Amino acid sequence: LQLWPAEPADGYRTLSNSAPATAPAGPAATLRVLPAPGLSLAGWQALLQAQGLQALGAPNSAGAYALAPAPGAPARPRDETLAALRASPGVRLAEPIGPGP
């Protein structure tokens, strides 16, 4: 008597199983940005869109976000993007993550 198959069917996995090896990797974070306390959500979204960036998940314990280029956004030099973020009154801190391209 067999109640269930020994191996789960393809495409079925539980949250405790590791992700399939064929899962595409997401974008790599290139910047860490701490928004100013008074920056509204609309202002944050406008800032990200203007710089061609996307936030990768929730902020860390200090409130800083890991950012990566948004899909389809025109490529810009990281130094140029950092300078624009640092000049914005809505940004308290903007730093690169890892070595630059």
C-alpha positions in Angstrom: 0.0 0.0 0.0 1.5 3.4 -1.1 -0.3 6.6 0.0 1.8 9.1 -1.9 4.7 8.9 -4.4 8.2 8.7 -3.1 9.2 11.8 -5.0 6.9 14.9 -5.4 5.7 15.7 -8.9 7.6 18.2 -11.0 6.5 21.8 -10.2 5.4 20.9 -6.7 7.4 22.1 -3.7 6.8 23.2 -0.2 8.2 26.3 1.4 10.7 24.2 3.3 12.1 22.8 0.1 14.9 24.8 -1.5 14.1 26.8 -4.7 14.5 24.9 -7.9 18.0 25.2 -9.4 16.5 26.7 -12.6 15.0 29.7 -10.8 16.4 32.9 -12.4 18.6 35.0 -10.3 17.3 38.4 -9.4 19.1 41.7 -10.0 22.2 42.3 -7.9 22.1 45.3 -5.5 24.6 48.0 -6.5 23.6 50.8 -4.0 22.5 51.2 -0.4 20.3 54.3 0.2 18.9 55.7 3.4 15.9 57.9 2.7 15.4 61.1 4.8 12.8 60.7 7.5 10.4 63.2 5.9 10.4 61.6 2.5 6.9 60.5 1.4 6.3 57.2 -0.3 5.3 59.1 -3.5 8.6 61.1 -3.2 10.6 57.9 -2.7 8.9 56.2 -5.8 9.5 59.3 -7.9 13.2 59.4 -6.8 13.7 55.8 -7.7 12.0 56.2 -11.1 13.9 59.3 -12.0 17.2 57.4 -11.3 16.1 54.2 -13.0 16.3 52.2 -9.8 14.3 49.6 -7.9 14.3 48.6 -4.2 15.2 45.0 -3.5 12.9 44.1 -0.6 12.4 45.8 2.7 14.9 48.1 4.4 17.5 46.8 6.8 17.5 47.5 10.5 19.0 51.0 9.9 16.2 51.8 7.4 18.5 51.6 4.3 17.4 50.0 1.1 19.4 47.9 -1.3 18.8 49.2 -4.8 19.5 47.9 -8.3 18.9 49.2 -11.8 15.2 48.8 -12.7 14.4 46.5 -15.6 14.3 48.4 -18.9 15.9 51.5 -17.4 18.7 53.1 -19.4 22.2 52.2 -18.2 23.9 55.0 -16.2 27.3 55.1 -14.6 27.0 54.3 -10.9 29.0 57.4 -9.9 26.5 59.6 -11.8 23.6 57.9 -10.0 25.3 58.2 -6.6 25.9 61.9 -7.2 22.3 62.5 -8.1 21.0 60.6 -5.1 23.4 62.4 -2.7 22.2 65.8 -4.1 18.6 64.9 -3.4 17.1 66.4 -0.2 15.1 63.2 0.2 18.3 61.1 0.7 20.2 61.0 3.9 22.9 58.5 2.8 23.8 56.8 -0.6 26.7 54.4 -0.8 27.9 51.9 -3.4 27.7 48.1 -2.7 30.8 46.2 -3.9 33.2 47.2 -6.5 32.0 49.4 -9.4 31.8 48.2 -12.9 
